[in-house]
Amino acid sequence: MKVKVQTLDAVESGDIELNDEVFGIEPRADILHRVVTWQLEKRRGTARGTRERADVARTGKKLGRQKGGGVARHGDRRAPIFVGGGKAHGARVRDFNPGLNKKVRALGLKMALSSHAKAGSLVIIDDLSVADGKTQVLLGSLAKLGFGKKSLVIDGDVVETTFALAARNLRQVNVLPAVGANVYDILKHDTLVLTRAAIEKLEARFHG
């Protein structure tokens, strides 16, 4: 698949050949749904489990006789009403870390990239350098390029410094290094912007 490469000033600077095994796969909703669900579940935090009556280390000896003592009946010191006793109906640790096959995860990422390529919302940028790292300069460039409402920009090993500085105040632009590329972030943005370095890293990620 051949795609044109632009500069931030919307000037064409040649073409690039994209690997069809990464950017030319037909997306499947079931695979994308599985990967997104797995990602969101992995983000969930688990409650800190509390120690209940069976978990605390207190004596199990009966405190006193069953009747005639003039006090309530108790079997041991683990009861929730005692200081140091077990928590009644405490929080339980729940597992929100389901597994997902690595091949399915890799396939989902390929399909997410391919979905933007198929929809025509994939933009290839030659270089992300912004003059003096100014937000206003970047806004002018984005207007020329005609990005969608929300754009995800993926660079190589690290995001270009001046671009990161210029984009940090723009709510409609998010940036990631290539190692952070993931299905959920790619799918929730209207436009996917990749640099040449990002394409090299992503293709090497699957065919390294």
PyMOL commands that set and color helices and strands:
alter all, ss='L'
color gray80, all
select helices_A, chain A and resi 20-23+29-43+102-119+131-133+135-145+161-167+178-180+183-187+196-207
alter helices_A, ss='H'
color red, helices_A
select strands_A, chain A and resi 2-6+12-17+122-125+151-154+173-176+191-195
alter strands_A, ss='S'
color yellow, strands_A
deselect
rebuild
show_as cartoon
